[in-house]
Amino acid sequence: MAEKDLRINEQIRAREVRLILDDGDQGVMPVSQALEIAKEAGLDLVEVAPQAVPPVVKVLNYGKFRFETEKKLRDSKKKQKLIKLKEIRMQPKIDDHDLGFKSKHIKEFLSDGNKVKVTIRFRGRELAHTELGFDVMKDVLSRIEGEYVMDKPPAMEGRFMSMVLGPKPKK
């Protein structure tokens, strides 16, 4: 629930609320009485659980409360890792040296934590020999042995054969 949805002070519409104080004491009372307690303390009355019956409110500094919740949200976003999908394109008649070079790139992408889509493009009469593409895919997999998790096995999609590899989960 976003802090924008929280009601404070006079915005609270319920007749009775469950007031929780800083020391942990709580009790059910009319909103007017809870507002008086908040005003005496020089703080705000904030509705923290509007779906509860009766709604739960706390006496606290609303500005500080909003700052803390936004800070928690920012920290949780920092910890998230964005996984990108990298693509490596080849042809079925790829040279051995080029295949080694591309396999090295695939290893680097996987070690960085990215997913890799390996695509082989067939042109003209090459489409009659899709088994060559499967052989290239097997060769790539043997070169990067143990570094990947197969997300999508090799399959034909029109003129392209592709497979998706993910990084091996870290323990």
HELIX and SHEET records of a PDB file:
HELIX    1   1 GLU A    3  ASP A    5  5                                   3    
HELIX    2   2 ASN A    9  GLN A   11  5                                   3    
HELIX    3   3 VAL A   31  ALA A   41  1                                  11    
HELIX    4   4 TYR A   62  LYS A   79  1                                  18    
HELIX    5   5 ASP A   96  SER A  111  1                                  16    
HELIX    6   6 GLY A  124  HIS A  129  5                                   6    
HELIX    7   7 THR A  130  ARG A  143  1                                  14    
SHEET    1   A 4 GLN A  26  PRO A  30  0                                        
SHEET    2   A 4 GLU A  16  ILE A  20 -1                                        
SHEET    3   A 4 VAL A  56  LEU A  60  1                                        
SHEET    4   A 4 ASP A  44  ALA A  49 -1                                        
SHEET    1   B 4 LEU A  85  MET A  90  0                                        
SHEET    2   B 4 LYS A 115  ARG A 121  1                                        
SHEET    3   B 4 PHE A 160  PRO A 167 -1                                        
SHEET    4   B 4 TYR A 148  GLU A 157 -1                                        
END                                                                             
